Amino acid sequence: MKKRWWLLLFLLLAIVWFGESRSFYYVASGRCVTLWKTYGGTCYIIPGRYYGLWKPVDNYINAQNTALMVSVFWYTDQPDVILVDTGAEAEIVNHSQKELMVQKKPSMNIYQLRRNDYQIRDDIELVNIRVFEAYATDKHGQAL
């Protein structure tokens, strides 16, 4: 009888786990961003790989599944600082800034002029996430 309950519990957890859409996007430096689209129409964008069943406690971006674009930047020499450029429909949650600091993209210059065109500096990594489509590109426009 106990085996049946454990099997039922395992099947329910597996359905919940795999029923929600998670995508992991990696850039060339090996850093990862998790896009987790939930049943309730909420989407979480989390630095690193996230496998939790409940929403993250800290260091994430909360958006709607219909959001257009969220851009995540970080410096190659400062992996604990993440800059986010997003529309008004997204919220950044970063209560404790001890391990990781997630903040709106400040006015610092992340672009440099090259060949009469502004391009992202070499020391900055970028993931552009199209939330509605669950599609992401890097700073060169390559699909991740």
C-alpha positions, 0 to 999 in steps of 0.5 A: 500500500505504501508503494502505491502512495509513493508512486502516486506522489512521484507521478503527481510531482513529475506531472507538475515538474514537467508540465511547466515550461523551463528553458536554459540559455547559455552564453559563450562564457558558460553562464546560464539564465533560466526562463520558467513559464508557469501555469498561472501566466507568470514567468520567472527569469532566474540567473543560473539553472533553477529546478525548484518547484516553487517560485524563487525567493530572491534574485529573479525577474518576474514578468508575464508570459506575454512580455515581449523582451527582457535583456540580461547583461553582466560583466565578464569580470563581475559575475555577481552583478547582473543588469536588466533592461526590461519593459514596465511589465516586469519586476526585479526581485533582489532583496539580499544583494550578498551573493548576487545583485540584480538591478535595472540597467543603470545609465552606465555605458554598455555600448561602444562605437565601432565602425560608425555603429554602437555595439555591446562592449567586449567585456559584457555578456548579453542574453535577449529573451523573448518571453512570449516565444521562449526564444533567446539570442546572444549579443551577436544575434545568435540563437541560444 
